[in-house]
């Protein structure tokens, strides 16, 4: 799917959350990115894929920046203590306290997909 307008927001529910009652499912609102922002996300994603030796702090930093650029909002996100986590673009790193690494990668894959690029294409 190739996005045609940067005004479109895509809602996404992680696979493991789809069995939850509808009002409890975390919903991520993904931006359709401008060409410039999408290029930035692709560069960050490629860096994430290539630099496995950078340490967890660097991985978290790259993930945070991808999500900061790509997410418009989220609903019903809760941390490990079941406390609601409000969306704030400047504090998007709070998502790292709420999701597992596989869930974060699933979200990044969806970001790539709604912007017209699948993960295998990004790797090439």
N, C-alpha and C positions, 0 to 999 in steps of 0.2 A: 504494500500500500504506500503510495507516495502522497504526502500531504500537499495540499494546494494553497493553504492560507495559514499565515502565522497567528491568526485569531482563534483557530480551533484549539480547544482543550480536550484531551482524551482522558477518560476515567479508566483506572486500572485497579483490579483487585488481585492480590497475589493468589496463586493456585491454592495454597494451604488454607487461606482465609475464606474461600468460597463456600465452605460448608457451615460457616458461622451464620447466625441469624443476621438478616440484612442490616439491621440497625447497629450491629456490632462489628461489621466488616470494615477494616481500614480501606479507604479509597484514596488512591493517589491521582492527582490531577496533573497530567503531563502536558507541557507546552509543545506546540508545533514551533520549532525553532527557526529563526532566520538562518540564512546560509552561513553567515559569519559565526553565529553561536553554534550551529551544528558542526562546523569545521573544528571549533574549539572542543566540543564534546568528543568528536572522533579522535582528535589528537590526544586528549586525556585518556580515552579508552585504549588507544594503541599503546600509550605509555604504561597504563595499568597492566596490559597484557605482556608487554616486553620486560618490564622492570620488576621481576619477582624478588629481586635481592634488595630492594629499597627499604624493606622493613615494614612492619605493620603501620607505623605512624605515617609513612609516605603513602601507603595504600589507602589508608583512611582519609588522608588529605585529598588524594585524587578523586576518590569516591564522593567525598563531600562536595568538591567543586563541580563534578558532573551533575549531581543532584541539585545543587544550588542554581545552576544554569537552566536545568531541565524541568524542575517541578514548579508548578504554579501554587499548589496547595495540597493539603491532605486532610482527611476527615477520619475520626475515630481511631487515631493512632495512640497506642498506649505503651508505656515503658514496662520494664520487668516488674515494677511494683503496681501495675495496673492503673497508673496515673495517666490522665490524658496529656498528650504532648501537643501543644498548639504549634501551628506552622508559623515559622518566621524564617524568611530566606537567609537572614544573616546568622541564624543559629541552626541551619539545616543539619549540622553534624549530630544533633540530638537523635536523628534517625538511627545512628550507630548503636544507640542504647535500646533500640526497639526491635530491630530486625537482625536475623542471622546473615552471615555472609552469602549463603545461597539465595536468600530472599532478596538481598541487595543486588546480586547479579541478575536475578530474574527481573527486577525493576529496571535495571540498566538495559537489559535486552529489549524490554518493552519500549523504553525511550528510543532506542535505535530503530525499532520496528515502526513505531508511529511516525517517525521522521523519514521513513522510506529506505532504511538500511537494516538488513538482518545482521546478527552477530557474525555469521560466517563471511559475509561480504566485508564487514569491518576488519576482519583479520587479514584480508587479502590486500 
